[in-house]
Amino acid sequence: MASLDHIRALLGEPRFGWSDPAPWHRLEGDLGIVFPDDFREFCDAYGPVRINNQVYTAHPGVANGNLGRLIRSDLDAWAHAPEDMVTRPVGTGPGELFPWGSAASGETMFFRVPMDASEAWSVFVHESDEGEFLEYAMSFGDWMLAYVRGEDVGVCSRDFAPDGPFFQRVG
């Protein structure tokens, strides 16, 4: 499993440095889920951030770039999306997909909630051009590391980061 150190080596030193777990606990209680540890670690390190001027992630502890607001807004949008677009169950229940990020190129990134504690999380990307959900049976850290390396994980960074990976704080 990729660690934050692997991502940091390519992306650069984070400057957010959040350490209070209370906003995570509130959001997890509200949604009835527990976020993957590596996702929380990344968001706590980098905060609301745009990576390669393309992939956007948020954080539950800030007003601008609030993860809870993003997830609720996206869940509402998916609940009202045309039926033929929603080919996977979207929500926060076991086996459902819930959004955690978006891309300037139109993709939405999701986690699939494990059916039980023994099952691993996986990342899904809704590819907007094709209208399909692509599964990446890997942790968030592995997915993010692959993305930062420029590998094909549903969101391609090569055109957005021709000089190498970078991030910008949002909010």
N, C-alpha and C positions, 0 to 999 in steps of 0.2 A: 504494500500500500504506500502510495506517495505521501510524503510528509510535507508540512508547511515549509520546512527548510528547503526541500527540492523546488517548490514553487517560488519561494523567495529568491533562490539563486538565479532564476531566470527572469522573474518579474521585477525584482528590486525590493528594497527594504520598506516594509509597511510603516505608516506613520500614524495610524489610528490608535491602536493599543488599548482597546476597551477591556475592562477587567470585572465589571459588575455583572453577575449572572442573573440578576432580578428581571430585566426585560425579557430574557430568554424564557425564564420560568413562567412569567405571565403569558407570553405568547403561546408557549407550548400548552399551558393549561387551557387557554382560550380555544386552541385548535384541536386539542386532544391528541397531540403527537409529541414526540421527542425528536428534535433535529439530529442528524448525524453529527458526531463529535468533530469530524474534520471540517464540516461546513461551518459550524459555530466558531471553530478556531480560526478559520480563514476570515470570516466576517469580523470577528473581534480584532484581528490584526489589521485588516485593510479598511474596514468600515464600509459605508456606501461608496461604491467604486465602479468606475467604468474601465474595463480592461481592453487594451488595444483599440480604444475608441469604439468598441463594439459591444462587449458583454457587460451587462449591468447586474450588480448584486446590491443588496440593501442590508440594513442592520435594524434590529428591533429597538435599540436604545436611543434613537435620534428622531427628531421631528421630520426633517427633510431627508428623504431616503429611508423611510420607515418600512421595515420588512413586513410587519403585520398588515399595514395598509396596502402594500403591494400585493400580498397574497390574497387578502380579502377582495380587492378590486379585480384581480385576475380570476379568482374563483367565480365571482359574480359574472364577469364577461364570458367565461367558459360555460356557465350555466345557461346563458342566453345565446350561445353560439348556435349556428345552424346544425341540425342533427347530423348531417353527413360530415361535418368537420370534427365532431367529437367522437372519434372511433375508439377511445379508451375512457374508462371511468375517471372523472376528475373530481377530486374532493380530498378529504383528509382521513378517510377510513382505510382500513387494511386493504391493500391491493389497488388503491386509487392513486392517481397522480396529483400532486399539488405543486404549483409553480413556485420557483425560488429565484428566477432571474429571467432576463430578456436580452435580446440582441438587437442592435441597430439595423441588422439585416432582416429582421422580422421574426426570428425564431423565439420560442419560449422554452425555457429549461424547466424541467420538473424532476421531483423525486417520486419514486414509487414507494408508497408506504409498505413496509414489510407485512406479510400476513401474520407473522408471529416473531418473537424475539430472536429465534434462531436464524431467521432469514436476513440476508444482507440487503441494504438499500441499493437501488440502482438509479441511474440518471436516464431520463428520457428527454429528447429534444423534439419539439413540434416544428417540423421543417415547413415553413410557411409557403414556399413555392409549390411543393408537392402535396401539402396538406396531410402529411403523415407523421406519426409518432415513431421516432427511431430510438430503440433501446440501447443503452450502453451499460452492460452488466459490470459496472465498476463503481468504486466509491467516488464521492465528490472529489476528493483529493486527486485520485487517478485521472478523473475526467478533466479537472482544471489543469493538471500538469500536462496532459495530452493537448489540451487546447492551447496553452501557453507555448508549447513546443511547435505548434502549427500543424498538428496531426488532425485528421478528419474525424471530428466527434460531433458532427451535425452543424457546427458553426465553424467556419474556416477563417482563421486569423491572418492568412498570408497577405491579403489585399489591404487589411486594416493596420498591419504592423510590419511593413516591408523592412524596417531597420531593426526589428527585434521587438520583443514584448515590452509593454509599458502599462502603467495604470495612472488614472487621474481620480482624485478624490471628488466625490459628488456631494453636494449639499452644503 
